[in-house]
Amino acid sequence: MKNAKPDTILTHAGSDPRSNHGIVNPPVYHASTVLFPTVAAMNEAGHSFDGVRYGRIGTPTSQAFESAVAELEGGFKAVSAPSGLGAITTALLAFVSAGDHILVTDSIYGPNRLFCSDMLRRMGVEAEFYDPLIGAGIERLMRPNTRVVFLESPGSLTFEVQDVPAIAAVAKRAGAITMIDNTWATPLFFRPFDHGVDLSVHAATKYMVGHSDAMLGVITTGSEEIWKRLKANAVQLGTCAGPDDLYLGLRGLRTMGTRLRQHQETGLALASWLKDRPEVARILHPALPDDPGHALWRRDFTGASGLFAMELKPYSAQAVAAFLDGMELFGMGYSWGGYESLILPFHPEKLRTATRWKSDGPMIRLHAGLEDVGDLIADLERGLARLAAAS
Ligand SMILES: Cc1ncc(COP(=O)(O)O)c(C=O)c1O
């Protein structure tokens, strides 16, 4: 359907019931070998990344998921990967060579930082980390050999909102490729290609899958030229996702709009409630009007997901453990984006090299799940009482 709105795309993209006996959901193709009827057909398929010629290169299942994400994000085409980190490394490896310099935001997801500062460095690529709030000032860091500028907005621990269009414009003038980790916003709340970004990476593991039961990544490209290079390199690397995980990703998309609206509403309710608590020093949530990133968020985003953070007043590690160990609804785990609420202590100061992270109290990240918001607040209230009692 032409000009379909995001919820309509989410409901129908990548599905074609008429070619499948009218069955609403597409079948899951478990495939390695693909047979060709003739030598001519085999030769023809040998030159294309669009068709189906070998399981690793693409199946109707991977193509259905990829076309749905690309349509949703308004990109040219997508490439799926076995995890979000796999999508990040595939994207980076496709565009760098020995001797290149890349710029990576200091707020970047930790394993992405490690890949850039360890593996890429060993391959002769210099990764320089930059202040996420640098905006157009990134110009002074550009070098003749700067090939990639990597953004993540907001950062998934510290929630700084980047001036994406300003950074992308500088990179474009300098001939560098811009990549963004768009996992927090999803294509529903931030559209990277409208802001000049070349390539958008997602940990589909989070909101796309949405049920904490699969690892999946996807990269969308803004142009055919970039897609061709990315796909050719993904094929060289052997990047491909498992069929059942791809199916779970596609199925997750069907409800992602509805889920995200609830994650947003509950996240904002929790953030607003926590903000007024005496145990809390500050909330890091760009949709709150007094957040330092709020103006940029309002300008560029159409919503907020359910992930945010808070800085507590100075409490001991023992008091924080009393708070977190006793939570009944909030689970403690490294992921987010599923239907369930999560809570996690973290230490941003250990992850910075270009900037210094300043906080006087412990940092806690929360993911607002789909439970009743009153029940979640009651769980937090009991937790904060334990925190205060243990100090
Ligand atoms: C912002 C962000 N990007 C990428 C990833 C990596 O995704 P995956 O765990 O699927 O490799 C994560 C995982 O937590 C993440 O939070």
The ligand as a MOL file (V3000), in Angstrom:
LIG
                    3D

  0  0  0     0  0            999 V3000
M  V30 BEGIN CTAB
M  V30 COUNTS 16 16 0 0 0
M  V30 BEGIN ATOM
M  V30 1 C 22.4460 -0.2070 22.1650 0
M  V30 2 C 22.7740 -1.6400 21.8700 0
M  V30 3 N 23.2870 -1.9340 20.6750 0
M  V30 4 C 23.6240 -3.1930 20.3590 0
M  V30 5 C 23.4560 -4.2240 21.2580 0
M  V30 6 C 23.9030 -5.5920 20.8790 0
M  V30 7 O 22.8230 -6.4290 20.6180 0
M  V30 8 P 22.9390 -7.9930 20.7840 0
M  V30 9 O 22.9400 -8.2810 22.2490 0
M  V30 10 O 21.7630 -8.5190 20.0330 0
M  V30 11 O 24.2360 -8.4110 20.1610 0
M  V30 12 C 22.9070 -3.9650 22.5020 0
M  V30 13 C 22.7180 -5.0530 23.4740 0
M  V30 14 O 22.4850 -4.8410 24.6390 0
M  V30 15 C 22.5700 -2.6270 22.8300 0
M  V30 16 O 22.0800 -2.3070 24.0350 0
M  V30 END ATOM
M  V30 BEGIN BOND
M  V30 1 1 1 2
M  V30 2 1 2 3
M  V30 3 2 2 15
M  V30 4 2 3 4
M  V30 5 1 4 5
M  V30 6 1 5 6
M  V30 7 2 5 12
M  V30 8 1 6 7
M  V30 9 1 7 8
M  V30 10 2 8 9
M  V30 11 1 8 10
M  V30 12 1 8 11
M  V30 13 1 12 13
M  V30 14 1 12 15
M  V30 15 2 13 14
M  V30 16 1 15 16
M  V30 END BOND
M  V30 END CTAB
M  END
